[in-house]
Amino acid sequence: MTELISVVGGAVVDSLADPRTLLVARRTAPPQFAGMWEFPGGKVDPGEAPDQALHRELLEELGVEVRLGPELPAPAPAGWPLNGQAAMRVWFAELTAGTPQPLEDHDQLRWVALTDPEDVLGLPWIPADLPIVEALLAAVSAQSSPN
């Protein structure tokens, strides 16, 4: 059995303590995903820790530095299945330096309101990211609900 490719993604929010908006990125490639939205991030390099990879990827793709928050729980230890060959782990992240710009792999960035799930779910997401988006919305809703 081939080992899964490890991918990391950032759920970049306006505030780790009280997330209200989420930064999403529109892909330019490959052709089947061009124009679709995703969490910014990418592959973990050999010997690289997943959290280090996420910091590197967000700097390369968006030109930003972030503070990582909790990881969004996935259905499997390897992360969220993207396809038969790859799985993605996703962390909440908050900007600490830089202004997000679509530097690599994306042509547009957008802040979407987490308080309006229809707005978030109305975007054409890469199909593998949609269950992650739904889980993120549920996690944020549970965090903001009074106990």
Salt bridges, closest charged atoms under 4 A:
ASP18 OD2 - ARG20 NH2 3.32
GLU38 OE2 - ARG27 NH1 3.08
GLU38 OE2 - HIS106 NE2 2.64
ASP45 OD2 - ARG56 NH2 3.48
GLU48 OE2 - ARG56 NE 2.77
GLU57 OE2 - ARG56 NH1 3.08
GLU60 OE1 - ARG56 NH1 3.35
GLU61 OE1 - HIS106 ND1 3.86
GLU71 OE1 - ARG89 NH2 2.80
GLU94 OE1 - ARG67 NH2 2.45
ASP107 OD1 - ARG26 NE 2.88
